């Protein structure tokens, strides 16, 4: 089995994570239209990572956990700069 096929879905997840952070930076800088477009891109990437994993037969426990971690990081990002909140904040 080729190891490269396991990398492909995780690249989608990584691109989703980067898109989410970029949208937060754009919104913080007042570029709300750009932030909204990047959020739509991130939503598309989030849908694709699992589909790509299933189509290539490369679904793994790591991929499931990485996707969950990515969602958790974006939900826990502080929106007002005061503290980290969200479902993963302790």
VEXDREN-2710 file (C-alpha; in Angstrom, 1 decimal):
% VEXDREN-2710
k/r/px/py/pz
1/UNK/0.0/0.0/0.0
2/UNK/1.3/3.4/-0.9
3/UNK/1.9/5.8/2.0
4/UNK/1.2/8.9/-0.1
5/UNK/-2.5/8.2/-0.3
6/UNK/-2.8/8.7/3.5
7/UNK/-1.4/12.2/3.1
8/UNK/-4.0/13.4/0.7
9/UNK/-7.0/13.7/3.0
10/UNK/-4.8/15.2/5.7
11/UNK/-3.7/17.9/3.3
12/UNK/-7.4/18.8/2.8
13/UNK/-7.7/19.0/6.6
14/UNK/-4.6/21.1/6.9
15/UNK/-5.8/23.5/4.2
16/UNK/-9.1/23.7/6.1
17/UNK/-7.2/24.7/9.3
18/UNK/-5.2/27.3/7.5
19/UNK/-8.3/28.7/5.8
20/UNK/-10.1/29.0/9.2
21/UNK/-7.2/30.9/10.7
22/UNK/-6.9/33.1/7.7
23/UNK/-10.6/34.0/7.9
24/UNK/-10.2/34.9/11.5
25/UNK/-7.3/37.2/10.6
26/UNK/-9.3/38.8/7.7
27/UNK/-12.3/39.4/10.0
28/UNK/-10.1/40.9/12.7
29/UNK/-8.7/43.3/10.0
30/UNK/-12.2/44.3/9.0
31/UNK/-12.2/42.4/5.7
32/UNK/-15.5/40.7/6.3
33/UNK/-16.3/39.8/2.7
34/UNK/-12.9/38.0/2.3
35/UNK/-13.4/36.3/5.7
36/UNK/-16.8/35.0/4.5
37/UNK/-15.4/33.7/1.3
38/UNK/-12.6/31.9/3.0
39/UNK/-15.1/30.4/5.5
40/UNK/-17.0/29.0/2.5
41/UNK/-13.8/27.6/1.1
42/UNK/-13.0/26.0/4.5
43/UNK/-16.5/24.4/4.6
44/UNK/-15.9/22.9/1.2
45/UNK/-12.6/21.5/2.3
46/UNK/-14.1/20.1/5.4
47/UNK/-16.6/18.2/3.3
48/UNK/-14.0/16.9/1.0
49/UNK/-11.4/15.5/3.4
50/UNK/-13.6/12.6/4.6
51/UNK/-14.9/11.9/1.1
52/UNK/-11.3/11.8/-0.3
53/UNK/-10.3/9.5/2.6
54/UNK/-13.1/7.1/1.8
55/UNK/-12.6/7.2/-2.0
56/UNK/-8.9/6.5/-1.7
57/UNK/-9.4/3.9/1.0
58/UNK/-7.1/5.8/3.3
59/UNK/-9.4/6.5/6.2
60/UNK/-7.5/6.2/9.5
61/UNK/-7.9/6.8/13.2
62/UNK/-5.3/9.6/12.9
63/UNK/-7.4/11.3/10.2
64/UNK/-10.5/11.2/12.3
65/UNK/-8.7/12.6/15.3
66/UNK/-6.9/15.2/13.2
67/UNK/-10.2/16.4/11.7
68/UNK/-11.7/16.6/15.2
69/UNK/-8.7/18.5/16.5
70/UNK/-8.9/21.0/13.6
71/UNK/-12.6/21.7/14.3
72/UNK/-11.8/22.0/18.0
73/UNK/-9.0/24.5/17.5
74/UNK/-11.1/26.7/15.4
75/UNK/-14.1/26.7/17.8
76/UNK/-11.9/27.4/20.8
77/UNK/-10.1/30.4/19.2
78/UNK/-10.7/33.5/21.3
79/UNK/-13.0/35.8/19.5
80/UNK/-12.5/38.9/21.7
81/UNK/-8.8/38.3/22.7
82/UNK/-9.7/37.8/26.4
83/UNK/-9.6/34.0/26.9
84/UNK/-9.9/30.8/25.1
85/UNK/-13.4/29.4/25.1
86/UNK/-15.2/26.6/23.4
87/UNK/-15.9/22.9/23.6
88/UNK/-12.2/22.0/24.0
89/UNK/-11.2/24.7/26.5
90/UNK/-10.4/23.4/30.0
END
